[in-house]
Amino acid sequence: MDGRSNDGVIATGNAKVTHTVVASGSNARVDFRTVAPTDGAGGSERLTPAQISELLARLIEELNASDHPERADLAEFAQNARDELAAPEPRLGALRRMARSLVDAVPGFAALASLTVTIEEAVRGL
């Protein structure tokens, strides 16, 4: 053994690891960031459609800055979800399927995965 440490996978804050995440190599680490506001009592409050739309806008920015091979298509898909949220009567079933599809598309990209899980949970709360 060479005596070097490996920090492994680190999830901080309110991050929930819902998919397999692998960190490999010397001092490897995967960082998660929380994105949902909290009510101050340790629990998450229900997000409004406008707040979910802002999370989707943030996801679009993160996708465009990422090296995800399908970032353009996923950003367009996230924009479609924003458009659906802005509809006079959003189709909740369609939004739930969109949110689930986004989660499924980014499991290897830690920051994106954390954000998409937050979006999916918020959509389920509508």
C-alpha positions in Angstrom: 0.0 0.0 0.0 1.3 3.4 -0.9 -0.2 5.3 2.1 -2.2 7.8 0.0 -5.8 8.4 0.9 -8.8 8.5 -1.3 -11.5 10.9 -0.1 -14.2 8.9 -2.0 -17.7 10.2 -2.5 -18.7 13.2 -0.4 -22.3 14.4 -0.2 -22.9 17.5 1.9 -25.8 19.6 3.0 -29.3 18.2 2.1 -27.9 16.2 -0.8 -29.5 12.8 -1.3 -27.6 10.2 -3.3 -30.2 8.4 -5.3 -28.1 6.9 -8.1 -24.8 5.1 -8.1 -21.9 7.5 -7.9 -18.3 6.3 -8.3 -15.2 8.2 -7.4 -11.9 6.6 -8.5 -8.3 7.5 -8.3 -6.0 9.3 -5.9 -8.0 11.6 -3.6 -11.0 11.3 -5.9 -14.2 13.0 -4.8 -17.7 13.7 -6.1 -19.3 16.9 -4.8 -23.0 17.4 -4.5 -24.6 20.8 -4.0 -28.1 21.4 -2.6 -30.4 23.6 -4.6 -33.8 23.6 -2.9 -34.5 26.4 -0.3 -35.5 25.1 3.1 -38.0 26.4 5.5 -35.5 27.0 8.3 -36.7 24.0 10.3 -34.6 21.5 8.5 -37.3 20.4 6.0 -37.9 21.4 2.4 -40.8 23.6 1.6 -43.0 23.0 -1.4 -41.8 24.9 -4.4 -44.0 27.0 -6.6 -44.0 26.5 -10.4 -42.0 29.7 -10.7 -39.3 28.4 -8.4 -39.2 25.1 -10.3 -38.9 27.1 -13.5 -35.9 28.9 -12.0 -34.3 25.5 -11.1 -34.9 24.4 -14.7 -33.2 27.6 -15.9 -30.3 26.8 -13.7 -30.2 23.3 -15.0 -30.0 24.6 -18.6 -27.1 26.9 -17.6 -25.3 23.9 -15.9 -26.0 21.7 -18.9 -24.6 24.2 -21.3 -21.4 24.5 -19.2 -21.0 20.8 -18.8 -19.3 18.2 -21.0 -22.4 16.0 -21.1 -22.6 14.5 -24.6 -26.3 15.2 -25.0 -26.2 18.7 -23.3 -28.0 20.5 -26.2 -30.8 18.1 -26.4 -31.2 17.9 -22.6 -31.2 21.8 -22.4 -33.9 21.9 -25.0 -35.9 19.3 -23.1 -35.5 21.3 -19.9 -36.8 24.4 -21.7 -39.8 22.4 -22.9 -40.5 21.6 -19.2 -40.2 25.3 -18.4 -42.7 26.1 -21.2 -45.1 23.4 -19.8 -44.8 25.0 -16.3 -45.7 28.4 -17.8 -48.9 27.0 -19.5 -52.2 28.2 -18.0 -52.9 24.6 -17.0 -49.6 22.6 -16.9 -50.0 18.9 -17.5 -48.6 17.4 -14.3 -48.2 13.9 -15.8 -46.1 15.3 -18.6 -44.0 17.4 -16.2 -43.4 14.3 -14.0 -42.2 12.3 -17.0 -40.0 15.1 -18.1 -38.4 15.4 -14.6 -37.9 11.7 -14.4 -36.3 11.6 -17.9 -33.9 14.4 -16.9 -32.8 12.5 -13.7 -32.3 9.3 -15.8 -30.2 11.2 -18.4 -27.5 12.6 -16.0 -26.5 10.0 -13.3 -22.8 10.3 -14.1 -22.7 14.1 -13.7 -22.9 14.8 -10.0 -24.0 18.4 -10.0 -26.5 17.8 -12.7 -27.8 14.7 -10.9 -28.3 16.6 -7.7 -30.2 19.4 -9.4 -32.4 17.1 -11.5 -33.4 15.1 -8.4 -34.4 18.4 -6.7 -36.5 19.3 -9.7 -38.2 15.9 -9.8 -39.0 16.1 -6.1 -40.5 19.6 -6.5 -42.6 18.6 -9.5 -44.0 15.6 -7.5 -45.0 18.2 -4.9 -47.2 20.2 -7.3 
